[in-house]
Amino acid sequence: MTNDKENIMQKLSDQTQEFQALIEQEKQEMDAWWESLSKEDQMKAFYSVVSRIVKGELEDQGSYRYVLYNVFGFDADAYIMGMNCGFMALHNAIPLDVKKMSE
C-alpha cells in the first residue's frame, strides 16, 4: 500500500513539473511575441487589453469568466491561460468597494 501511495505521489510530482515547464514555455513564447512587436503595436495591445479589463472589472463588475468570455470574447480555452498569466489573481485582488467606486 505504501509503495502504491509513493508511486501516485511521484506521478503527481512529475505531472506538476511537466505542467510548470509548459507554463514557463508559454511565458517565454508570449514574452518573445511581445518583444517582436513594434512600440506602436505594443501600445495598441496595451490599450486594447487594459480598456477591456477596466470595462469588465470596473464598469460591468463581471466575474472572472464574464470578463474572459463576454468582454474579451474568448472561449473556455482561455480560462487556464488567464490563471497562468495572473489575470485571475488580479480579478480576485480588486475589492468590491473599488469596483463600486467606478460607478
N, C-alpha and C positions, 0 to 999 in steps of 0.2 A: 504493500500500500504506500509506504513512504517513497519507494522508487517511482511509482506512478505519479505521485504528487510532485516529486522533483522534476520528472520529465515534463509535466504540464507547466511547471513554473519556468523551466528552461525554454520551452516553446514560446511562452508568453514573453519572456525576456527577449528572445530572438526576434519575435514579431514586432515588439516595441522598438527595437534597434533599427529594424528594416523601415518601419514607419517614420522614425525620426530621420533616417537617411533620405527618404523620399521628400520629407518636408524641407530638409536642407537643400536638396537638389532643386526643388520648386522655387525656393527663395533665391538661389543663385541664378536660376533662369529669369525670374522676374527682375532681379537687380540688373542683369545683363541687358534685358529688354529696355528697362528704364534708361540705362546709360547709352543705349543705341539711339534714343530719341534726341532730336534737336531740343534746345532750350525752349523754343516756341511750342513744340509738341508736348514737352514735359509740363509747361504751364497750362496748356489746354487740358491735358489729362488731369492735372491737379484741380483745376477749376471744375471740371465735369464731375469728378468724384466727390469733392468736398461739397459742392452745391447739392448733390443728391443725398449725402449724409445729413446735411442740415435740413433738407426737406423731410426726409424720413424720420429723423430723430427729433428735431425741434418743432418743425411745423406740424407734421402729421402725428408725432408721438407714437410711431409704429413699433411693433415688436421687431426682433432681430429678423425673423422670417419675412415680415411685412416689408422691411427695407430692402432685403435681398430680392424678393420676388416681385413686389409691386412698384418699388421706386427704381431699382436697377434693372428690373425685367429679367432677372436670372431664373434658372431652373434649380431644382433641388441639388444639382451637382455643385453649386456654389456654396452650399452650407459648410462643408468641411474647409474649403479654401478660405471662407470668411473667418472661420475659427483659427486656421493656421496663420493668417496674416494679422490677427489681433482685432478684427472688427467686432467679434462677439464680446471681447473684453472691453473694448471701447463702448459698445452699446450698453453693457451692464454697468459701466462706470459712470454713466450720465444719470444723476439722480432725477427723480420725477419733478422735484421743485425747479430744477434748472430747465427741464423741458417746458414746464408750465410758464416760466418767465418769458418764453418766446412768443406767447400768445398776445 
